[in-house]
Amino acid sequence: MAIDVNKVYTTVLSIINKKGSGYLTPDNFNKIAKVVQLELLDRAFYEYNRAVTSQSRGRGVEGYGDIPRKIQDKIDPFCATDTISLSSGVGSLPTASSGTYNVTGVYNIINVSSTDNLTQIERIDKSKLSFLLASPLTAPSTTFPMYYVSSDSIYVYPTTLTSVSMYYIGTPADPKWNSTVDTASFGTPIYTYTTSGSTNFTLHPSDEVDLILGILQYFGITIKDPLVIQSAMQEQQSITQQEQ
C-alpha cells in the first residue's frame, strides 16, 4: 500500500527529458513530491465529501461502483489512535504512529474521547472558551468535556482529566529519493538511487498517475492522456531490467 519513489522519479525524469524541460535534481524532486503528496491526500477528503453527498441524493450504487468506499480506502490507512497524557489539561499532539502507513503528525482530528471511549469530548473554538467558562450551565465537566487545539498541543477542559484518546488522520512521511553522487567521472553530478535513506510515497497505489501528473505540472508540463504516463513507466522499467 505504497508507491515506489524511485519508479515515480525515473518516470518523471524520463518525461521531462523527452519534453526538453530541463533537469530535475533529487533535491527539487523531493521538495515538489512532498507538496503533491499532501495535495492528493487533501483532495481525497473533498472527493469523499462530494461522493457521500451524491450518494445521499440517491445517485450512488453499491459494490464496485461504491465511490465513497473507494475513496475511504485511500484515507483509512492513515488513521491512527493514540493516548495523550495531560498535565493541567494540556498535552502534546502525536508526532508519530505505528499505523499502516508511516505518519509524522496529525493531519486531521476525527474524534477525541475519554481513554475508555465512553465519553466524547467536544471540540470548541478557542475564542468561545471564556464565554463557556463564565456560565455554570455551559462550563465543561467530566460529563461534558471540551477541547481545542493550538499549534502542536491539545487543551482539554476540565483540567482535572489526565489523559484522552485521539482518533486522527496522520500526516504522511515526506517522500525522499536518496542517492549516491559521483562528481568525478563525467564532470557533472551522476545520481545513483539507493534504498538506504529513501522513503516511498505513503499514498494508495491508485494515485500513482495523478502523483506523476501533479509533479510534472510544477514544471509546466501538462499531459492530458494518462496513457503517456503508463508508456513512460513501462519504458523505464524495461531500461531498469536491462541494466540489471
N, C-alpha and C positions, 0 to 999 in steps of 0.2 A: 504493500500500500504506500508506495513512494515513487518518485520519478528520478531516474538516474541523472545526476548533474552533468556527468561527462557526455552523455548522449545529447542532452539539450545544448551544451556549449558547442560541441562539434557540429551539430546541425545548424545552429545559428551562425557559427563562423563560416560554414560552407556556403550558406545563402548570402551572407554579407560579401564574401569574396567574389561570388558569381555576379552580384549586383555592382561590384566595384565601389562599395560604400566605405572603404577604409578597412582598418583592422581593429578587432575587438580584443583588448587586453584582458587577462583574467581578472584584474582588479576592477575594471569597468563592468565586466560581466557580473561579478559578484554583487556590486552595488545595485545594478539595474535589476538583477534577478530577485534580490530581496524585496524591492518595491513591487514588482509584478506579482510575486507570490502573495503578498498581503492584499493586493488589489483583487486577485482571484478569490481569495478567502472572503473578503468583504462582499464581493459580488454575489457569492453563494447565498448570503443572507437575504439580499434583495430579491434574488431569483426565487428563493424559498417563500418569501412573503407573497410575491406575485402568484406563485403556483398554488399556494394554500388559498389565497383569495379567489382565484379562478375555480378551484375545486369546490369551495363553499357555495359557489353560484351554480353548481351542477354541471360544470364544464370539465370535470376531472374523471378519470377512469381508474380502475384497479389493475393489478397485475403489472405487466411490462410497461404499461402506459401511465403508471403512478409517478408523475413527475416530482411531487413533493418528497416522496420516499427516496427517489434517486438523488435529489439534492441533499436530503438529510444524511444519506450515506456518505456524502463528501465531508460533512461537518462533524458527524458523530465521532470519528477517530480522534478529534482534537478535544473532546470532552474529558474533563478530569474532575476529581473530587478531592479536596484537601481539608484537613482540620487546622484551623488557625487559632493559635493561642493568643489570648488577650491580656493586656496589662492596663488596668484602669479603663477598660473598654476599647483600647487601641491595639491593633495587630497589623502585621506586615502581610501584604498580598503575596501569594505564592510566586516564586521565581523559576520553578522547575517542577516537572511532574513525571511520573513513571507510567504515563498512559500509553496508548497505542502509538502515538507519534511523539517525537521529541519536541516538547514545548518549553518556552523560556519565559513565560509570564502569563498574565491574564489579559486576554483579548476582549472577552465579553462575559460578564457575570450573568449566569442564568438564574441561580437561586442561592439564598443564604438561609440557613436554618440552624436550630439547636443541634448539638452533636448527636442527639438521639433521633433527629429528623422529625420530631413530633410538633415542633413549633416553628412556623415560618416567620422570618424576620423581614419586615417591610423596608424597602429602600425609600429614602426621602431625599429631597433637595436640601443641601446644607443651609440654604437661605431661609428655609422654613423651620429650622431646628429651634430657634429662640421662641417662636410662636407656639410650637408644640410643647416645649418645656414650661411655658408660662401658665398653662392651664392644667389642673388636675385631671380634667376629662380627656385631654389629648396627650398627656405626658406618657412616655414609654414605660413599660413594666415588663416583668418576666413573662407575663401572659401575652402582651402585645409589644414586643421589642422592635427597635428600628435601627437602621444603619445608613451611613453614607460613605462614599469613597472619595479620597483626595490623594492625588499623586500615587504613591505606592503603598498607601495604608488604608485600613478599614476602621471606621469609628462606630462602635456599637453602643446602644443605649437600651436598658440601663447599664451603667458601667460596672455593675456587680457581676455580669456574665464573664466567665473566664475563658470560654472557647466557643467557636461556631464552626459549622461545616459549610464549605462553599463548593457549589457545583458551577463550573465555568467552562468556557471555551478558551483553550490556551493559545498563546501567540506561537506560531511555528518558529522553529530554529532557523536562523539565517542560512540559506544555501551557500556553499562555498566550493569553488573549483580550485583545488590546490595543485601545485605543480613544482617540479624542479626546474631551474633556469640555467641554460647554457648560453653564456655570452661570448665565448671564445671561438667556437667552431666556425661560425658564419658571419661574425661581425654584428649581427642583430640578435636580440634575445630569442631563444628557442625554448618554448614551454612544453614540458612533458608531464602529462597528467599523472597524479599519484593519489591512490585512495587514502593514504595516510594524511589526516588533516582535512579531508574533503567531507562535505555534508550534502546529502541528497535533498532534493525538494520534498518537503513534507506535505504533498498535495495528492489528491486522488489521481490515479493514472488517466482517467478520462479528461483531465485538464491539461494533458501534455501539449496538444496542438495549440490551445489558447495561450499556454505559457510561452511557447516559442513565438507565436504571433505578437504577444504583448511585448516581449523583449525586442523584437525587430522593429516595432513601432517607435521605440525610443531612438532608433537610428534612422527614422524617416522612411522605413521600408514597410509598405502595405501590401499584403498578399491576400487576394480575395479568394483564391482557390486553395482549400486545405490540402488538396492532393499534391501540391507543390511541396508542402512540408513533409508529407509522407514519403515522397520520392527522394527528398534530400536526406531523410533519416535512413532510408534503405541504402542509399548510395554510401553514406558514411559508415554504416555497419559493414558493408561489403569491403570497404577500404581497411577498416579495422581488422577484419578477419584475415585479409591478405597479408597485413603487416605481422600478424601473429603466426 
